[in-house]
Amino acid sequence: MRPYIICHMVSSVDGKIDGAALSAVMGKGEYEATGAKLHGDAWICGRTTMQQHFAEDKPFVSASNKPAGPRPVFVARRAKSYAISVDTLGKLRWPDGDLDGDHLICVVSEQAPQDYLAMLREKGISYIVSGKTSVDVANAVNQLGKHFRIRTLLLEGGGHINGAFLQAGLVDEVSLLLVPGIDGRHDIPAVFDGVSPSRKRAVPLKLKSVGQRGRDTLWIRYEVVRSKTAKR
Ligand SMILES: NC(=O)c1ccc[n+]([C@@H]2O[C@H](COP(=O)([O-])OP(=O)(O)OC[C@H]3O[C@@H](n4cnc5c(N)ncnc54)[C@H](OP(=O)(O)O)[C@@H]3O)[C@@H](O)[C@H]2O)c1
């Protein structure tokens, strides 16, 4: 039921992902060009990334503050490609249901306000309500497969949403553009971040391909190695 999930990211040699810092050492359009080769029919980002790069500046302010509670999936329309935000409390404001030519789907928790969902419906934006107090990403991706027929989902950061998908066992493949630079700052998120400290073993990967892009960038693709009992 759920889509095949490829985490596609750019990182410095020390695994940091601050796009502004990395733009000085990466080829223009390289991230998008390599991403297009993955043939995703949707891409998904965490609330912080969506706020920084795509949503309107000011957050949504609820007039009622009444949590929506459990709600059915709202399919405003079906599309060839989708942009998906993961926004626990329904803070992101959007002008309409189109994001760079992709139809927008907002994934929220049951804590998102009723009037936030009403605003999405009015603007023709699809939504999925998944999880009581935080977004249940495993259920959300199943709904994406079932209601929107998404088959290949590109997980495009930042580090904390990637970490949540990894922890839930939802990452099938990693597509990493390793650019020739070192960030070195402590507080900058890494490609996968925020995973529980009790998890003391690295997730094993198997090299799928590695290639050079431009002069000094590597494009590395890994499959996540699953234990024999794990199911997709
Ligand atoms: N180099 C790259 O390829 C690349 C790609 C994308 C982003 N970035 C960079 O990454 C940075 C942001 O990364 P980030 O790690 O701070 O933020 P993020 O992963 O973009 O967003 C994290 C936020 O998503 C929301 N969220 C909803 N459900 C979640 C769940 N189940 N688990 C985790 N988070 C959930 C939470 O906010 P709420 O609780 O408010 O909902 C959380 O704080 C930016 O600097 C951006 O430019 C880099």
The ligand as an SDF file (V2000), in Angstrom:
LIG
                    3D

 48 52  0  0  0  0  0  0  0  0999 V2000
   20.3560   19.9110    2.0970 N   0  0  0  0  0  0  0  0  0  0  0  0
   19.1550   19.4710    1.7880 C   0  0  0  0  0  0  0  0  0  0  0  0
   19.0040   18.6210    0.9020 O   0  0  0  0  0  0  0  0  0  0  0  0
   17.9680   20.0070    2.5350 C   0  0  0  0  0  0  0  0  0  0  0  0
   16.6710   19.5830    2.2050 C   0  0  0  0  0  0  0  0  0  0  0  0
   15.5990   20.0760    2.9680 C   0  0  0  0  0  0  0  0  0  0  0  0
   15.8290   20.9490    4.0160 C   0  0  0  0  0  0  0  0  0  0  0  0
   17.0910   21.3360    4.2900 N   0  0  0  0  0  0  0  0  0  0  0  0
   17.3640   22.2510    5.4250 C   0  0  0  0  0  0  0  0  0  0  0  0
   16.9810   21.5820    6.6300 O   0  0  0  0  0  0  0  0  0  0  0  0
   16.7300   22.5620    7.6380 C   0  0  0  0  0  0  0  0  0  0  0  0
   15.4680   22.2220    8.4000 C   0  0  0  0  0  0  0  0  0  0  0  0
   15.5810   20.9140    8.9300 O   0  0  0  0  0  0  0  0  0  0  0  0
   14.9430   20.5240   10.3270 P   0  0  0  0  0  0  0  0  0  0  0  0
   15.4150   19.1770   10.6530 O   0  0  0  0  0  0  0  0  0  0  0  0
   15.2250   21.6280   11.3030 O   0  0  0  0  0  0  0  0  0  0  0  0
   13.3790   20.5840   10.0730 O   0  0  0  0  0  0  0  0  0  0  0  0
   12.3670   19.7290    9.1490 P   0  0  0  0  0  0  0  0  0  0  0  0
   12.7360   18.3070    9.1730 O   0  0  0  0  0  0  0  0  0  0  0  0
   12.1930   20.4300    7.8510 O   0  0  0  0  0  0  0  0  0  0  0  0
   10.9970   19.9480    9.9360 O   0  0  0  0  0  0  0  0  0  0  0  0
   10.8710   19.4220   11.2370 C   0  0  0  0  0  0  0  0  0  0  0  0
    9.5070   19.7830   11.7600 C   0  0  0  0  0  0  0  0  0  0  0  0
    8.5180   19.0170   11.0580 O   0  0  0  0  0  0  0  0  0  0  0  0
    7.4010   18.8860   11.9140 C   0  0  0  0  0  0  0  0  0  0  0  0
    6.9910   17.4910   12.0600 N   0  0  0  0  0  0  0  0  0  0  0  0
    5.7110   17.0430   11.9330 C   0  0  0  0  0  0  0  0  0  0  0  0
    5.6230   15.7510   12.1970 N   0  0  0  0  0  0  0  0  0  0  0  0
    6.8540   15.3330   12.5100 C   0  0  0  0  0  0  0  0  0  0  0  0
    7.3580   14.0620   12.8920 C   0  0  0  0  0  0  0  0  0  0  0  0
    6.5720   12.9700   12.9940 N   0  0  0  0  0  0  0  0  0  0  0  0
    8.6730   13.9910   13.1740 N   0  0  0  0  0  0  0  0  0  0  0  0
    9.4810   15.0630   13.0460 C   0  0  0  0  0  0  0  0  0  0  0  0
    9.0500   16.2950   12.6850 N   0  0  0  0  0  0  0  0  0  0  0  0
    7.7350   16.4250   12.4300 C   0  0  0  0  0  0  0  0  0  0  0  0
    7.8180   19.4110   13.2920 C   0  0  0  0  0  0  0  0  0  0  0  0
    7.3230   20.7430   13.4020 O   0  0  0  0  0  0  0  0  0  0  0  0
    5.8580   20.9780   14.0550 P   0  0  0  0  0  0  0  0  0  0  0  0
    5.8400   20.2100   15.3280 O   0  0  0  0  0  0  0  0  0  0  0  0
    5.7200   22.4150   14.1990 O   0  0  0  0  0  0  0  0  0  0  0  0
    4.9130   20.4080   13.0540 O   0  0  0  0  0  0  0  0  0  0  0  0
    9.3320   19.4580   13.2070 C   0  0  0  0  0  0  0  0  0  0  0  0
    9.8930   20.4260   14.0400 O   0  0  0  0  0  0  0  0  0  0  0  0
   16.6490   23.8880    6.9040 C   0  0  0  0  0  0  0  0  0  0  0  0
   17.8560   24.5850    7.1190 O   0  0  0  0  0  0  0  0  0  0  0  0
   16.5490   23.5080    5.4400 C   0  0  0  0  0  0  0  0  0  0  0  0
   17.0730   24.4630    4.5830 O   0  0  0  0  0  0  0  0  0  0  0  0
   18.1580   20.8840    3.5810 C   0  0  0  0  0  0  0  0  0  0  0  0
  1  2  1  0
  2  3  2  0
  2  4  1  0
  4  5  1  0
  4 48  2  0
  5  6  2  0
  6  7  1  0
  7  8  2  0
  8  9  1  0
  8 48  1  0
  9 10  1  0
  9 46  1  0
 10 11  1  0
 11 12  1  0
 11 44  1  0
 12 13  1  0
 13 14  1  0
 14 15  2  0
 14 16  1  0
 14 17  1  0
 17 18  1  0
 18 19  2  0
 18 20  1  0
 18 21  1  0
 21 22  1  0
 22 23  1  0
 23 24  1  0
 23 42  1  0
 24 25  1  0
 25 26  1  0
 25 36  1  0
 26 27  1  0
 26 35  1  0
 27 28  2  0
 28 29  1  0
 29 30  1  0
 29 35  2  0
 30 31  1  0
 30 32  2  0
 32 33  1  0
 33 34  2  0
 34 35  1  0
 36 37  1  0
 36 42  1  0
 37 38  1  0
 38 39  2  0
 38 40  1  0
 38 41  1  0
 42 43  1  0
 44 45  1  0
 44 46  1  0
 46 47  1  0
M  CHG  2   8   1  16  -1
M  END
$$$$
